[in-house]
Amino acid sequence: MALRKTVAMVGRNFTSFDGVTVDNGEVTLNADMYIKVEYISGNKDLISFKTSFTELDEVKYHLSYSFVPTIDSNFIEQAYNHLKILPEYIGSVDC
């Protein structure tokens, strides 16, 4: 199970030439990412989980989240459902 979404990554662009580095300013790149729950732990009161964001088979970064679970269903499925209600994951697709 995973989610797929185009994610905007913001960073800075630098150019180096002959030992001189020039800051070209902030850039935003849109990347098609697979978002996967990598690690999950907790109990009936609180579940914490870590996600990986992968583009072209390379993990770009990780983020962590937590939620209060319901006892009667799969915690991993609940983690994905929790992501899908967060504003930054609106429009993500199951894959």
N, C-alpha and C positions, 0 to 999 in steps of 0.2 A: 504494500500500500504506500502511496506517496501522493503529493499534490504537485501540480504544475502551474506556474504563474510567471508572467513577465514582471521582473523586479527592476526598479530603478536603483542603480548603485551610484552613489555620489562620492567623488574623490578629487584629488588634485593631479594635474598633469605636469610632469617635470621633464625637461630636456637637458642632457649633459653632453658637452662637447669640449674637448681639450681641457678637462679639469674644471670647467665652469658649469654650474647647474643653474638653469633658469626655471623659475616657477611660472608655468603658463596659465595658472588659475584653476578654478574649480570646473570639473566636467561631470556630466551625468551620462551613464551608459545604461541602456535597457538590455537586460539579459533574460533569456528564457531559462528559468531555474526549475529543478526538481527539489521539492521540499520533503524531507523524510524525517520521521521521528526516529532518532538514533538511540536514545537512552531514556528510560522511564523508571521512576522510583516513587515510593510514597506509601500511603496507607489510606484507610477509609476517610480520613479527614482532609488530606491534601495530596495531590499527585504533582510531581515536578517532572519535566521532560526537556530534553535537548533536541533541537532540530539541526539538520545539516542542509545547506543550500548548495546544490551541485549544478555546474554548467559544464557540458562536454566532458563528463566523467571526472571532473576535478572539483573537489570540495572548495568552495570559495569562502564560506564563513559559517558560524554556528550561532544560534540564538536559543535562549532558555525561557520557559514559560511554566506556569502552574495553574491548577484549577481544583475545585472541590468536586470529587467524582460522585457518581451514583454507584452503589454497590452491585446492582444487578446486571451490569453489562461490562463488556471488554474495555479495559483502561486504555489500550492503544487506540481503539476506535474512538473513544471519548476524547483522546488527545487531538486527533485529526479534526473531529467535530468542533472542538474548542477553537482550533486555529481558524476554521472556516467562518466563525462568527466575529473574529477580530477584523477591524476596518482594513488593515494592511493586507488581508488575505481574501477580501471580497473579490470574486471573479476567478478564484483558483479552481482548478479542475482536478477531480480524482483521476489517478492513473495507476 
